[in-house]
């Protein structure tokens, strides 16, 4: 689920939680991955039955720290994107 994280309040619900509730209520039994940027938001999404909560900035920082410390090898060479828009890791 690639829905941006926005601040919530008295009049705003997290749209990711609403989507989780809706798809589960409709009987969807597949796995759902959601992105979050805050620990509290991640915990709330797990409580709302998200199967996997990705935290892109935290996850990338941890991977970079492992590469810098030598605990993990650097990613392989990059391949050019066929459309020339971005580079893809091998």
C-alpha positions in Angstrom: 0.0 0.0 0.0 1.8 3.1 -1.2 -0.2 5.8 0.5 1.7 8.8 1.9 1.8 9.4 5.7 0.0 12.5 6.8 -0.5 14.0 10.2 -3.8 12.9 11.7 -6.0 14.6 14.3 -9.5 14.8 15.5 -11.0 15.1 12.0 -8.4 13.1 10.1 -8.0 9.3 10.2 -4.9 7.6 8.7 -6.1 6.6 5.2 -3.9 3.5 5.3 -5.8 2.2 8.4 -9.1 2.9 6.6 -7.9 1.0 3.5 -6.7 -1.9 5.7 -10.1 -2.1 7.4 -11.9 -1.9 4.1 -10.0 -4.7 2.3 -10.1 -7.0 5.4 -13.8 -6.3 5.8 -14.3 -7.3 2.1 -12.6 -10.6 2.8 -9.2 -10.0 1.3 -6.9 -12.6 3.0 -3.7 -11.8 1.1 -0.6 -10.2 2.6 -0.5 -6.4 2.8 2.7 -4.3 3.1 2.5 -0.7 4.2 5.1 2.0 4.5 5.4 4.2 7.6 7.9 6.8 8.8 7.2 6.8 12.6 7.5 4.0 15.1 4.1 4.8 16.6 2.5 4.8 13.2 4.1 1.5 12.4 2.8 0.0 15.6 -0.7 1.2 14.8 -0.6 -0.3 11.3 0.6 -3.6 12.7 -2.3 -3.5 15.1 -4.6 -2.8 12.2 -3.5 -6.1 10.6 -0.8 -5.0 8.2 1.3 -8.0 7.5 4.5 -6.1 6.8 5.3 -2.5 7.8 8.3 -1.0 5.9 10.1 1.9 7.3 12.1 3.1 4.3 14.3 5.8 5.9 15.1 3.6 8.9 15.6 0.5 6.8 17.9 2.3 4.4 19.9 3.9 7.2 20.5 0.5 8.8 21.5 -1.0 5.5 23.9 1.9 4.8 25.4 1.5 8.3 26.0 -2.2 7.7 27.7 -1.5 4.4 29.9 1.3 5.9 30.9 -1.0 8.8 31.7 -3.8 6.5 29.0 -6.1 8.0 27.3 -6.3 4.6 28.7 -6.1 1.2 28.0 -3.2 -1.1 25.2 -3.8 -3.7 26.2 -5.1 -7.1 26.8 -2.9 -10.1 23.9 -0.8 -11.3 22.2 -1.5 -14.6 20.9 1.3 -16.7 17.1 1.6 -16.8 15.8 0.7 -20.3 13.9 4.0 -20.4 16.8 6.0 -19.1 14.8 7.3 -16.1 16.6 5.6 -13.2 19.2 3.0 -12.4 18.2 -0.4 -11.1 20.4 -2.6 -8.8 21.3 -6.0 -10.1 
